[in-house]
Amino acid sequence: MIKRAIVAGFVIAALSTLHVRWCSAAEPMVMVVMDPLSKPLSCDCVRGYAQRDYAVLAAKLEQATGRDVRVVWHQSLAEALKETDGKADLVIGKYSVVVADAKSTKRRLSPVAQLTGKDGTTNQHGLIVVRSADSAIDLKSLDGYKILFGPIEAEEKSTAAERAFQHAGIQYDDTAERFGACSEAATAMLKMPQDQKVAAVISSYAEPLLKGCGSIREGELRVVGKTENVPFVTAFLRNDLPQDVSESIQIALLTAGTDREFLKSMETLAGFVPWTGKPTKNVEKESDNKTEIAPEKDNSRTGASWPQFRGPKRDGRIDWLPERLPDLKDDLVWSRSMPSVGLGGIAIDDGVVIISGRDASDTSDTFTAFSLSDGRPMWQDAYPSAGSFDYGNTPRATPAIVGSVVYTLGTAGVMSALDLHSGMPRWRVDLAKRFNEPPMTWGFCSSPLVVDETVYVQLGSKTPLVALNASDGETRWAGPGRPAGYSSLVSTQKRGFTLLVGTDRLGYFIRFARDGRYVWFRNRPISGDFAVPAPLIDEKTLFFTGENNGVEAYDLDKAMFGDGFNLAPSATNDRVLPDSHTPVLVGDQLLVAYAGLQCLDAANGMAEKWTVATDQITAYASIIASEQRALVTTEDSQLILVDLAEGNILETASLADDAPPLLSHPAIANDHLVLRVGNDVRCYRLQ
């Protein structure tokens, strides 16, 4: 209690400097309330429940910001915008509904806080109910039933319920009308013939229906199952608010819970808590009826993020790998099915997993966000994208997550910047059209590289390399030059310069990041490489690989400031010929997948130190390595754990028997291994 009072005191002092700016604006702030438990949007059949008074919150915001607040209640954001002349500064409602409505109305909103319920949680779930006289006793009893779902934007009554039925392994009839209100679905079910096998999905916050409400009498409904938890009431701010204004509103939300009357009027145990992308656990009451939310303990031995191509440093390295592989049954945390197989790598940050793919009709690119902890779908960005490419039309590039933004690139050249937690586009640009660049045989494959507020990506022959403003997608520079291949860029700092290092169809290059001018380039000794593997850099050496030229090493200082374009490689190995994967460097050990796992001595002329001889590792594999071990995923869906000291296989496991080739680079974050296996996304716990 004392801690919160001190915070509130500092907040009032800090906000006083903002009042002049806010008070000078006559136009009030608009708060749209879509909370189904707010008084104007709910029924009053249950005393003391679903009567949240948002006028109390409006008064708090007015006091904190010095600006009038207009409150508008609507179940639909589109209808609310008609009443407010298109204005909505703060939107508070069911998370999945606000996200869906924001997309449909093309509003840029970001989640900032969640409202705790009377039990201190921020989540809700769906309840599957039947008539009391029905013979069903659990979900598995509903095989063949007609299911009355809620609208698709109400996750707990639609997609979460569908996942629950899928997990239970039952077939169901979903051809019935979808119902907006829980009472409508329950009433429709009660009116159906008694011999009709039917169940309805209602929200957990509508549980009072079971005790009788309106036209439903107590004892007429019975719960036979429930769905997973999903986020409930969430506060969103429009993205283009000034930073100081946005911060003042967030602080006001997060400190409102210091007022006992606010907690009572808003039917909340702890008020608003910061948005984390996942529901909070129950909080315990203290003796003074205030609350304290303890942070969850992080026991992970790996990093919390895998935010881009090949990990945090784009080098396939990680601090820790286990001594054994995960048990494919007992250590499976979650699995989700996708409409398509995947080629692009996986990105993870702030507990959000980003997966690329295609929709079921193969007409649109999709980028889907899942919760790392439980696999809960959070959002999906989809846009039409035509094309016909070798290996299918699914995106190849790994998304890049920087702060709260995800940068994605589709195979046909559409690049997007999306909000990490809502999926709402901040900008989108068709690079193929902007630069008149026809896609190559395998499409645009370069994983976005973000450095110093700039997004870099390789394109094709007319405009091989472009730099875009990370904030708005506008072109910073577009570099002509040697035709691009299918590789991704890496960057390094040298003598005060930021450098971009890459491979193209002719060979290798270094460019200045600030303007794209060449520092160095060199043709491959043997032409014809596909130019798929990315470069690899340590402090003083550049490594390049290819299916015709093997492994080549170049001295970075000499490339920049010495022999320049006449520079010959400092070491080569023309017997190890990877065609499409990028090696991993661990100390002086260069790990390369080719006819087994090869370990080359980077300090001794690329001599072969040891080989893990196995026909499961052929021309392509993904490698993630710690100091002691390497985790290899192969084309034929094998997991191989290798000890690097001796070059011995510790364990192997088969992920699938008949899956398509596993070509998507996996990701590891918070002791979770996430990978694509055919159409499935799987998450295993590493122990």
Residue pairs with C-beta under 8 A, 6 or more apart in sequence:
1 286
1 288
1 290
3 292
4 255
4 257
4 258
4 290
5 258
7 255
7 258
8 255
8 258
11 64
11 251
11 252
11 255
12 64
14 251
15 64
15 65
15 66
15 248
15 251
15 252
18 65
18 66
18 244
18 245
18 248
19 65
19 66
21 244
21 245
22 65
22 66
22 67
22 245
22 248
23 66
23 67
25 67
28 67
28 68
28 69
28 70
29 61
29 65
29 67
29 68
29 69
29 70
29 89
29 90
29 249
30 69
30 70
30 72
30 84
30 87
30 88
30 89
30 90
31 54
31 57
31 58
31 61
31 69
31 70
31 71
31 72
31 89
31 90
31 91
31 92
32 72
32 73
32 74
32 77
32 80
32 81
32 84
32 88
32 90
32 91
32 92
32 93
33 40
33 41
33 54
33 71
33 72
33 73
33 74
33 92
33 93
34 41
34 73
34 74
34 75
34 76
34 77
34 80
34 91
34 92
34 93
34 94
34 97
34 98
34 101
35 41
35 52
35 54
35 92
35 93
35 94
35 115
35 233
36 42
36 50
36 75
36 93
36 94
36 203
36 205
37 49
37 50
37 51
37 52
37 205
37 233
37 267
38 50
38 52
38 53
38 54
38 73
39 50
39 51
39 52
39 53
39 54
40 73
41 73
41 74
41 75
42 50
42 51
43 50
43 183
43 213
43 214
44 50
44 51
45 208
45 212
45 213
45 214
46 208
46 211
46 213
48 267
49 208
49 267
50 205
50 208
50 267
51 267
52 265
52 266
52 267
53 265
53 266
54 71
54 73
54 92
54 266
55 71
56 261
56 262
56 265
56 266
57 253
57 256
57 262
57 266
58 69
58 71
59 69
60 252
60 256
60 259
60 262
61 67
61 69
61 90
61 249
61 252
62 68
62 69
63 252
64 248
64 249
64 251
64 252
65 245
65 248
65 249
65 252
70 84
72 80
72 83
72 84
73 80
74 80
74 83
75 180
76 101
77 88
77 91
77 93
77 98
77 101
77 102
77 104
77 105
77 107
78 101
78 104
78 105
80 88
81 87
81 88
81 105
81 107
88 107
88 109
88 238
89 237
89 238
89 241
89 249
90 235
90 236
90 237
90 238
90 249
91 98
91 102
91 109
91 235
91 236
91 237
91 238
92 115
92 233
92 234
92 235
92 236
93 233
93 234
94 124
94 154
94 232
94 233
94 234
95 111
95 114
95 155
95 230
95 231
95 232
95 233
95 234
96 153
96 154
96 155
96 156
96 230
96 231
97 153
97 154
98 109
98 234
98 236
99 153
99 379
99 422
99 423
99 424
100 152
100 153
101 107
101 153
102 108
102 109
102 236
102 422
102 424
103 423
103 424
107 238
107 424
108 238
108 239
108 240
108 419
108 424
108 425
108 426
109 236
109 237
109 238
109 239
109 422
109 424
110 236
110 237
110 239
110 404
110 419
110 421
110 422
110 424
111 234
111 235
111 236
111 275
111 421
111 422
112 235
112 236
112 237
112 246
112 249
112 250
112 253
112 274
112 275
113 234
113 235
113 250
113 253
113 254
113 272
113 273
113 274
113 275
114 122
114 231
114 232
114 233
114 234
114 235
114 272
114 273
114 274
114 275
114 276
114 279
114 280
115 122
115 232
115 233
115 234
115 235
115 266
115 268
115 271
115 272
116 122
116 268
116 269
116 270
116 271
116 272
116 273
116 280
116 283
117 205
117 232
117 267
117 268
117 269
118 267
118 268
118 269
119 269
119 282
120 269
120 270
120 280
120 281
120 282
120 283
120 284
120 291
120 293
121 229
121 232
121 279
121 280
121 281
121 282
122 231
122 232
122 233
122 234
122 273
122 279
122 280
123 229
123 230
123 231
123 232
123 279
123 280
124 156
124 203
124 204
124 205
124 229
124 230
124 231
124 232
125 156
125 160
125 203
125 204
125 226
125 227
125 228
125 229
125 230
126 150
126 156
126 157
126 160
126 161
126 164
126 201
126 202
126 203
126 204
126 226
126 227
127 201
127 202
127 203
127 204
127 206
127 207
127 223
127 225
127 226
127 227
128 139
128 142
128 161
128 164
128 199
128 200
128 201
128 223
128 224
128 225
128 226
128 227
129 186
129 189
129 199
129 200
129 201
129 202
129 210
129 221
129 222
129 223
129 224
130 136
130 142
130 189
130 198
130 199
130 200
130 221
130 222
130 224
131 189
131 190
131 194
131 198
131 220
131 221
131 222
132 219
132 220
132 221
132 222
133 194
134 197
134 199
134 222
135 141
136 142
136 145
136 199
136 224
137 224
138 224
138 225
139 164
139 165
139 168
139 170
139 224
139 225
140 168
140 169
140 170
141 224
142 165
142 168
142 170
142 172
142 197
142 199
142 224
142 225
143 170
143 171
143 172
144 170
144 171
144 172
144 173
144 197
145 172
145 173
145 197
145 198
145 199
146 172
146 173
146 174
146 175
146 176
146 196
146 197
146 198
146 199
147 161
147 165
147 172
147 173
147 174
147 176
147 198
147 199
147 200
147 201
148 176
148 177
148 178
148 179
148 185
148 188
148 189
148 198
148 199
148 200
148 201
149 157
149 158
149 161
149 162
149 174
149 176
149 178
149 179
149 185
149 201
150 156
150 157
150 158
150 178
150 179
150 180
150 182
150 185
150 201
150 202
150 203
151 157
151 158
151 178
151 179
151 180
152 158
152 159
152 178
154 180
154 203
155 230
155 377
156 201
156 203
156 204
156 227
156 230
157 182
157 185
157 201
157 202
157 203
158 178
158 201
159 377
160 227
160 228
160 230
160 376
161 201
161 227
162 174
163 227
163 228
164 225
164 226
164 227
164 228
165 172
168 225
176 198
177 188
179 185
179 188
179 200
182 202
182 203
182 206
182 209
183 206
183 209
183 213
183 214
183 215
183 216
185 200
185 201
185 202
186 200
186 202
186 209
186 216
186 221
187 215
187 216
188 200
189 198
189 199
189 200
190 216
190 220
190 221
192 198
199 224
201 227
202 209
204 226
205 232
209 216
209 221
210 218
210 221
210 222
210 223
211 218
212 218
212 219
212 220
228 374
228 376
229 279
229 376
230 279
230 376
231 278
231 279
232 279
234 275
235 253
235 272
235 275
236 422
237 246
237 249
237 250
239 419
239 424
239 426
241 249
253 271
253 272
254 271
254 272
254 273
254 274
256 262
256 266
256 271
256 272
257 263
257 268
257 270
257 271
257 272
257 291
258 271
258 290
260 289
262 271
263 269
263 270
263 271
269 283
269 285
269 291
270 283
270 291
270 293
273 280
273 293
275 421
276 351
277 350
277 351
277 352
277 371
277 378
277 421
278 351
278 371
278 373
278 374
278 376
280 293
281 296
283 291
283 292
283 293
284 291
284 292
285 291
286 292
298 304
298 670
299 671
300 670
300 671
301 319
301 320
301 671
302 318
302 319
302 320
302 668
302 669
302 670
302 671
302 686
303 312
303 318
303 319
303 668
303 669
303 670
304 349
304 350
304 669
304 670
305 312
305 348
305 349
305 350
305 401
305 669
306 312
306 346
306 347
306 348
306 349
306 667
306 668
306 669
307 347
307 348
307 349
307 400
307 401
307 402
308 314
308 347
308 398
308 399
308 400
308 401
308 447
308 448
308 449
308 450
309 345
309 397
309 398
309 400
309 447
309 449
309 488
309 534
309 665
310 316
310 345
310 398
310 534
310 582
310 665
311 317
311 318
311 624
311 667
311 668
314 449
314 488
314 490
314 534
315 536
315 584
315 585
316 582
316 584
316 622
316 623
316 624
316 625
317 584
317 585
317 586
317 624
317 625
317 626
318 624
318 625
318 626
318 668
319 626
320 626
321 624
321 625
321 626
321 628
321 629
321 630
321 631
321 641
321 686
322 629
322 641
322 686
322 687
323 629
323 650
324 641
324 650
324 651
324 687
325 639
325 641
325 650
325 651
325 652
325 653
326 332
326 653
326 673
326 684
326 685
326 686
326 687
328 653
328 655
328 684
331 684
331 685
331 686
331 687
332 682
332 683
332 684
333 373
333 374
333 375
333 672
333 683
333 684
333 685
334 370
334 374
334 375
334 682
334 683
335 375
335 680
335 681
335 682
335 683
336 370
336 375
336 377
336 680
336 681
337 679
337 680
337 681
338 355
338 357
338 368
338 679
338 680
338 681
339 357
339 358
339 359
339 360
339 366
339 679
340 357
340 358
340 359
340 360
340 362
340 366
340 392
340 394
340 679
341 357
341 392
341 394
341 660
341 676
341 678
341 679
342 355
342 356
342 357
342 394
342 664
342 676
342 681
343 356
343 391
343 392
343 394
343 395
343 396
343 663
343 664
344 356
344 394
344 395
344 396
344 397
344 398
344 399
344 447
344 664
345 398
345 447
345 664
345 665
345 666
345 667
346 353
346 354
346 355
346 398
346 664
346 665
346 666
346 667
346 674
346 675
346 676
346 681
347 353
347 354
347 398
347 399
347 400
347 401
347 406
347 667
348 354
348 372
348 401
348 667
348 669
348 672
348 674
349 401
349 420
349 669
350 401
350 404
350 420
350 421
351 371
351 372
351 373
351 670
352 369
352 370
352 371
352 372
352 378
352 401
352 420
352 421
353 369
353 370
353 371
353 372
353 667
353 674
353 681
353 683
354 367
354 368
354 369
354 399
354 401
354 406
354 408
355 367
355 368
355 369
355 370
355 676
355 681
356 365
356 366
356 367
356 394
356 395
356 397
356 399
356 408
356 410
357 365
357 366
357 367
357 368
357 394
357 395
358 364
358 365
358 366
358 392
358 393
358 394
359 366
359 382
362 392
362 393
363 384
363 385
363 386
364 382
364 383
364 384
364 385
365 382
365 383
365 385
365 393
365 394
365 395
365 410
365 411
365 412
365 414
366 380
366 381
366 382
367 380
367 381
367 382
367 395
367 399
367 406
367 408
367 416
367 418
367 423
368 377
368 379
368 380
368 381
369 377
369 378
369 379
369 380
369 406
369 420
369 423
370 376
370 377
370 378
370 681
371 377
371 378
372 669
372 670
372 672
372 674
372 683
375 681
375 683
378 421
378 423
379 422
379 423
380 423
381 408
381 416
381 418
381 423
381 425
383 410
383 414
383 416
383 428
385 393
385 410
385 411
385 412
385 414
386 412
387 393
387 411
387 412
387 439
387 443
389 411
389 439
389 441
389 442
389 443
390 441
390 442
391 442
391 663
393 411
393 412
393 443
394 411
395 408
395 409
395 410
395 411
396 411
396 442
396 443
396 444
396 445
396 486
397 408
397 409
397 410
397 444
397 445
397 446
397 447
397 448
397 457
397 488
398 447
398 488
398 665
399 406
399 407
399 408
399 409
399 447
399 448
400 406
400 407
400 447
400 448
400 449
400 450
400 455
401 407
401 420
402 450
402 470
403 420
404 419
404 420
404 421
405 417
405 418
405 419
405 420
405 426
405 470
406 416
406 417
406 418
406 419
406 420
407 415
407 416
407 417
407 418
407 448
407 450
407 455
407 470
408 415
408 416
408 418
408 448
409 415
409 431
409 444
409 446
409 447
409 448
409 457
410 443
410 444
411 439
411 442
411 443
411 444
411 445
412 432
412 439
412 443
412 444
413 430
413 431
413 432
413 433
413 437
413 439
413 443
413 444
413 459
414 428
414 429
414 430
414 431
414 432
415 428
415 429
415 430
415 431
415 448
415 455
415 457
415 468
415 473
416 425
416 427
416 428
416 429
417 425
417 426
417 427
417 428
417 455
417 470
417 473
418 424
418 425
418 426
419 425
419 426
426 472
427 472
427 473
428 473
429 468
429 473
431 437
431 444
431 457
431 459
431 466
432 438
432 439
432 444
432 459
434 475
435 459
435 462
435 463
435 466
435 478
436 462
437 459
437 460
437 461
437 462
437 463
438 460
439 460
440 460
440 486
442 486
444 457
444 459
444 460
445 486
445 487
445 488
445 532
446 457
446 458
446 459
446 484
446 486
446 487
446 488
446 489
447 457
447 488
448 455
448 456
448 457
449 455
449 456
449 457
449 488
449 489
449 490
449 491
449 500
450 456
450 470
451 491
451 498
451 513
452 498
452 513
453 469
453 470
453 471
454 467
454 468
454 469
454 470
454 476
454 513
455 467
455 468
455 469
455 470
455 473
456 465
456 466
456 467
456 468
456 489
456 491
456 500
456 513
457 465
457 466
457 468
457 489
458 464
458 465
458 484
458 485
458 487
458 488
458 489
458 502
458 504
459 465
459 466
459 484
460 483
460 484
461 483
461 484
462 480
463 478
463 479
463 480
464 479
464 480
464 481
464 482
464 483
464 484
464 504
465 478
465 479
465 481
465 484
465 489
465 500
465 502
465 511
465 516
466 475
466 477
466 478
466 479
467 475
467 476
467 477
467 478
467 479
467 513
467 516
468 474
468 475
468 476
469 475
469 476
477 515
477 516
478 516
479 511
479 515
479 516
479 517
481 504
481 509
481 516
481 518
482 504
482 505
482 506
482 507
482 509
482 521
483 504
483 505
483 506
484 502
484 504
484 505
484 531
485 503
485 504
485 505
485 529
485 530
485 531
485 532
486 530
486 531
486 532
487 502
487 503
487 504
487 531
487 532
487 533
487 534
487 535
488 502
488 534
489 500
489 501
489 502
489 534
490 500
490 501
490 502
490 534
490 535
490 536
490 537
491 498
491 499
491 500
491 501
491 513
492 498
492 499
492 501
492 537
492 556
493 499
494 556
494 557
494 560
495 560
495 561
497 512
497 513
497 514
498 512
498 513
498 514
499 510
499 511
499 512
499 513
499 519
499 560
500 510
500 511
500 512
500 513
500 516
501 508
501 509
501 510
501 535
501 537
501 542
502 508
502 509
502 511
502 534
502 535
503 509
503 531
503 533
503 534
503 535
503 544
503 546
504 521
504 531
505 531
506 521
506 523
506 524
506 527
507 521
507 522
507 523
507 524
508 521
508 522
508 524
508 535
508 542
508 544
508 554
509 518
509 519
509 520
509 521
509 522
510 518
510 519
510 520
510 521
510 542
510 559
510 560
511 517
511 518
511 519
512 519
519 559
519 560
520 559
520 560
520 564
520 565
520 567
521 565
522 554
522 565
522 567
524 546
524 548
524 549
525 549
526 548
526 549
527 548
528 548
529 546
529 547
529 548
529 549
529 579
530 546
530 547
530 579
530 580
531 546
532 579
532 580
532 581
533 544
533 545
533 546
533 578
533 580
533 581
533 582
533 583
534 582
535 542
535 543
535 544
536 542
536 543
536 544
536 545
536 582
536 583
536 584
536 585
536 590
537 543
537 556
538 585
538 602
539 556
540 555
540 556
540 557
541 553
541 554
541 555
541 556
541 570
541 602
542 553
542 554
542 555
542 556
542 559
543 551
543 552
543 553
543 583
543 585
543 590
543 602
544 551
544 552
544 554
545 551
545 552
545 578
545 582
545 583
545 592
546 577
546 578
546 579
547 577
547 578
547 579
547 580
547 619
548 577
549 574
549 577
550 572
550 573
550 574
550 575
550 576
550 577
551 572
551 573
551 576
551 578
551 583
551 590
551 592
551 600
551 606
552 569
552 571
552 572
553 569
553 570
553 571
553 572
553 602
553 606
554 567
554 569
554 570
555 562
555 567
555 570
558 564
558 567
559 567
571 602
571 605
571 606
572 606
573 600
573 606
573 607
573 608
575 608
576 592
576 594
576 598
576 600
576 608
577 594
578 592
578 593
578 594
578 619
578 620
579 619
579 620
580 619
580 620
581 593
581 620
581 621
581 622
581 623
583 590
583 591
583 592
583 593
583 623
584 590
584 591
584 623
584 624
584 625
584 630
585 591
585 602
586 625
586 626
586 627
586 630
586 644
587 627
588 601
588 602
588 603
588 604
589 599
589 600
589 601
589 602
589 609
589 644
590 599
590 600
590 601
590 602
590 606
591 597
591 598
591 599
591 623
591 625
591 630
591 644
592 598
592 599
592 600
593 617
593 618
593 619
593 620
593 621
593 623
593 632
594 617
594 619
595 611
595 613
595 617
595 618
596 611
596 612
596 613
596 614
596 615
596 617
597 611
597 612
597 614
597 617
597 621
597 623
597 630
597 632
597 640
597 642
597 647
598 608
598 611
599 608
599 609
599 610
599 611
599 644
599 647
600 606
600 607
600 608
600 609
601 607
601 608
601 609
609 647
610 646
610 647
611 647
612 640
612 642
612 647
612 648
612 649
614 640
614 649
616 634
616 636
616 638
616 640
616 652
617 632
617 634
617 640
618 634
618 635
619 635
620 634
620 635
620 661
620 663
621 632
621 633
621 634
621 635
622 632
622 633
622 662
622 664
622 665
622 666
623 630
623 631
623 632
624 630
624 631
624 666
624 668
625 631
625 644
627 644
628 643
628 644
628 645
629 641
629 642
629 643
629 644
629 650
630 641
630 642
630 644
631 639
631 640
631 641
631 642
631 668
631 673
632 638
632 639
632 640
632 641
632 642
633 639
633 640
633 655
633 662
633 666
633 675
634 640
634 662
635 661
635 662
635 663
636 661
636 662
637 654
637 655
637 656
637 659
637 662
637 677
637 678
638 652
638 653
638 654
638 655
639 651
639 652
639 653
639 654
639 655
640 649
640 651
640 652
641 649
641 650
641 651
641 652
642 648
642 649
642 650
643 649
643 650
655 662
655 675
655 677
655 682
656 677
656 678
659 677
659 678
660 678
662 675
662 676
662 677
664 675
664 676
666 673
666 674
666 675
666 676
667 673
667 674
667 675
668 674
668 686
671 685
671 686
671 687
672 683
672 684
672 685
672 686
673 683
673 684
673 685
673 686
674 681
674 682
674 683
675 681
675 682
676 682
